């Protein structure tokens, strides 16, 4: 009787151990993090077998490509990682500068992988442009690949070829140390190329060892050309004219001077040195400027960003349907609007298929990947893993 009891107890312990192992799962050897520009819901049918969060969103406005991908790989917003846009005005030179990995003020998924594996985990990134690939990888990268301008019509196919080449040459996913591969596709013509990428990587690495994470940049380019034709309210916000009018207004208050030393898109930069010379508090100047700007047609909100890196002192938000134009160069500046919703998909690595309706911030992608490959989440990430 005693032996029978021991036998049953042993079987129970083995069953519980097996169940625990199944729940624990196998850590993916390769995570492929894919961001598609302006993705809506038209992802390849292959991903229907994944874990799909159907209502992804970015937790801030004024999303563009650089701020979006930086938020995905850091698990936080531009307030912390400081990549506020593709380009911004440098206060010292008053010239526009492009976002670079050196400007990312926090750690990224790639950084944390390198720290956790003492540099052994590989990091590669592929994108249409070199600058985008560099931002995806962050401060630590083994290989970058991008398209040159001559092949813009073959972006998706060419990027897939380059990505698969890196998987082979860098032996990504071939040992127990996890690796990261970041990709960014343009919005057009990516579906067949993406399907090929997934099938080939699963063949080389194994379905259970490759985790694919797919999401969107979270905005769409707004085309207002036909708004007036269909009697939809629209208008033009002239960037330089606005800066000049604001300068005249502040001059009328406090005497002649160049109070607005620069403008870029919807950002206005005040002359801190002049204000200090005239003993005018910066907070007073921005408040007066805000009151003036709110009276202009098309302006719905004015945000004040004192001392924030890569931001003007004042940021103008336009009414829906309005567009921006540089009245010196007559350049039409694309206005970007947030998507109503977009998918966040986890596919492969034995993750069961499921569709989730609850809204999910993209800030939760980085901690979920971190947990899957058993590394620390990026250091500014305060979101919890999705599973």
N, C-alpha and C positions, 0 to 999 in steps of 0.2 A: 504493500500500500504506500509505504514511504517512497519507494523507488518510482512508483507511478506518479506521485505528487511532484517529485523532483523533475521527472520527464516533462510533465505538463508545464511546470514553471519555466523550464528551459525553453520549451517551444514558444511560450508566451514572450519571454525575453527576446528571443530571436526575431519574432514577428514585430515586436515594438521597435527593435533596432533597425530592421528592414524598412519599417514605415518611416522612422526618423530619417534614414538615409534618403528615402524618396522625397521627403519634404525638404530636406536640406538641398538636394539637387546637386548638379555638377556645375562648377563655375565655368562660364563661357571662356574659351580660349581667345576668341576674337569678337570684339564689339564693333559693328559697323554703324556709325552714327550718320544718318543721311538727312540733310535739310534741303527741301525743295522750295525754290522761290515761288511764292504766291500759290502754293498748293491749296486746292479746295477739297473736293471729295473724290477726285478722279484718279485715285491710286490704283496700281495693278491689282487684278483680282487675286493674285497670289497671296496678297496680304490679308485677304478676308479670313485666313486661318490664324491670324494673329490676335493679340490682345489689343483692342482698338478703343481708345478714349476719343469719342466722337466730337467733343466740344473743348478742344484745346484753345488756350488764349495766352496773350502776352500781358503781364500785369502793369503795363505802362502804355502811354500814347506815343505818337511820333516814331513808330517802329520802322526801321529800314534794314537792309541786308546785314550790315556790320554790327549794328546793335542787337539784331536778332540772334545771329550765330554766336556772338559773345555771351549772350544770356543763356543760350542752350548749354554751352560748354562750361560755364561758371556756376549755373544754378542760381543766378541772382539778377538784379536789374541794373541798368546803367548807372544808377545812383552809386552803386558800389564798384562795379567793374570799370566804369568811366568811359566805355566806348558808346558815346551818345549818338553817333551818326557815321556814315561813310566818310564824311569830311567835316571839318569845322574850321573856324578862324583862329589862327594863332595870335594871341594878344600882343606878343612882342613884335612880330613882323607884319601883322595885319594881313597875312597871306593865308590862303586855305591850305590845310595839311590833311593827308589821308590817315585813317586809322591804321595802327600797326600793333603787333603783339606786345611791343615794349610799353604801350600805353595801357594795357590791361592791368588794373591795379590789384587784382586778387589772383588766387591760384585757379587753375583750370583742371578738367579731368585728366589731361595729359600730364600736367605737373604732378598731380597726386599719384598717378600711376608710376611715374619715374621715381618718386620718393619711396613708394611702397615696395617697389621691386629693385631698388638700388640701381636704377637705370637700365635694368634688363628688359622691361616691357617696351615693345616697339610702338612708336607713334608715327603714323603717316597721314597725310591730308591731300585731297584732290579737289580742285574747284576750277571754274571757268577762268578766274583771274588769280594771279600769284598772291595778291594782297588778301584775297578771301581765304585761300588755302592756309596762309600764314596765321590768320586770325583763328581759324578752326583749331589749329594745333596749339596755339598759345605760346608759352615761353619755351617749351621743350618739344622738339620734333626730330625724327630721324630722316624722313624724306618728304618732300613736297612735289606735287605735279600739278600742272595747269595747262590750259590751252593757249596757243598764241592767237592773235587777232585774225590771222588768215583762215582759221578753221572755225569761225564762229557758227557756221551753219551745221557743224557736225559736233556740237558741244557734248551732247549726251552720250553718243556712241564713243567719241574720242575719250571722254572722261572715264567711261567704263573700262575701256582698253587699258588706260593708264593705271586705274585702280587695280585691275587684275594683275597687271605686270608687277606692281608693288607687292601684292600678296605673294607672288611667286618669288621675286627677288629677295624680299626681306623675310621670307618664310613666316609670314604672319599666321598665327593660330596653330603652329606646328608643335608646340610644347605646352607644358602646364602653366607657364607664365603668361598672363593675359596680355593681349595687344589691342591697340585702338586704331581704327581706320575711319577718318572723317571724310565725308563727301558732300559737295553742294552742287545740285543740278539747277539749271535754269527752268523756267516754268513751261517752256515749249518742248514737246517731242522727247520726253524722257522715259516713257512707260516701257517700251520694248528694251531699251538699254538697261533700265533698272532691273527688269525681270532677268535679263542675262546675267547681270552682276550677282543677283541672289543665287541663282541656280549654280553658277560656276563656283562661287565661294563655298556654298554648301557641299559641292562635290569635292573641293580641295580640302576643306577643314572638317566637314562632317556636320550634319544638321543639328545635332545636339550640342556642338561646340561653338556655333556661330550665332550671335545675337544681333539682330538688325533692329535699329531704332529709327523710325521715320517720322518727320514732322515738317511743318511749314514755316516760312519766314513771317507769317502772320499779318501780311498787309497786301493790298492790291494797288496797282497804279490806277489813278482815277482819270478817266478821259471825259472832259466836260464839253467837248466840241459840239455835241448836239443838244445840250441842255436848253439853250435859248430857243432852239427850234421847237421844242416841246413844252415851252413855257415853264421850265424848271428854274427856280431862282439860282443865279450864278453871278459871277463877277471876277474881277482881277485885283489882286493885292500886289501893288508895285513896291518892291523891296527898297530900292534906293530912294524913291520919292518919299516913302514913309520915314526913312532915316533923316532925310533933309527937313521934312516938316517937323519932326520931333526936335531936331536940333534948333530950329527957329523958335519953337515954343519955349524950350528951356532957356534960350538966349533972351527971350522977352522977359522971363522971370528973373534971371540972375546976371544979365549982361552978356555981351557978345563973346563967343568962344566956340570951340569945336567940342561940344558935349557928347555927341555920338561919334566915336572914333572909328567905328566899323559896323558893317552889317553883312550877314550871310544867310541866304534863304530867309527863314522866319526868326532869325536871331539878331538881336541888337546889342552892341557892345558900347558901354559908356566909358568916358575918359576919366578914369579914377584919379589920375594925377591932377587934372584941371579942377575936379571937384574938391580935391584936398587943398589945392592952392586957394580956392575961393571959400574954403571952410564950409562946404556944403556936405552934409552927411549923405553917404551913398544910399542909405535906406530912404531918405527924403527924396533924392533924385529919382530912384526907381519907382517910388510911389506916385510922384507927379507924372512920370513918363507913362506909367500904367494907366492912370486916369485919362491921359490924353489919347493913348492908343485905343482905348475901349470906345471912344467916340467915333472911330473910323469905320466906314462901311466894310462889312465882311469880317471884322474882328469879333470873335465871340468870347475869347478868354486871353488873358495875358499872365503868364507865369513868371515869377521872379526867381532867378537862380544866382544868388550872390555867392561868389567864391567857389562855384562848382567847376571842376575841370572840364574843359571842352564844351562849355555852354556859354551863351551870351548872358548878359545880366537880365535880359528880357526875352521871353520866348512867346511869340504870337501864335495862337491857335485860330484858324479860319473857320468860318461857317461851312457846313457841308456844301459841296458843289462849287466852291470858290477855288481859284488857281492862283499861283504866284508867277510873277514875271520880273526879271531884272530889266528895269527901264533904260539902263545905259546900253546893255548889249542886246536887248529885246529877246533874251533867252527865256523860253517857257520852262519853268521849273516844275517838275512832276510833283503832284500832290499825292500822298499815300494815305489810304484809309484802312483801318483795321478790318480784317475779315470777320464776318459774323461768327464763324467757327471753322475750325480745321482739325484734322485728325492728329493724334499722337499714337503711334503704333509700335508695339513690341512684337517681334516675330522671330521664331526659331527658338533654339535652346530649350526645347520641350515645354515652352510656355503654351498653356491651353488657349484655344480660341474663345474670345468673349467680346461683347460690345458693351461699353460703359457709357451711360448718358450724362453722368455728373460732370460739370465743368472742371477742367484740370489746367492749372498753370504750367507753362513750360519750365518753370523753376524746379519742378519735380522730376524732370528727366535726369539731370546730373546725379542726384542722390540715389535714384533707382539704378542707374548704371553702376555707380560706385558700390552699392550693396551687392549687385550681381557678381562683380569681379573682386569683391572683398577688399576694397581700398577705402580710404577716408574720402568723404565728400569734399569738394572745393571749399576753401576756408571762409568764403562769404555766404555760402549756401545755408539757408535756415529752413528750407522746406524738407518735408519727410518723404521717404521713398513711396512709390505707388504700390509696391508689393515686395 
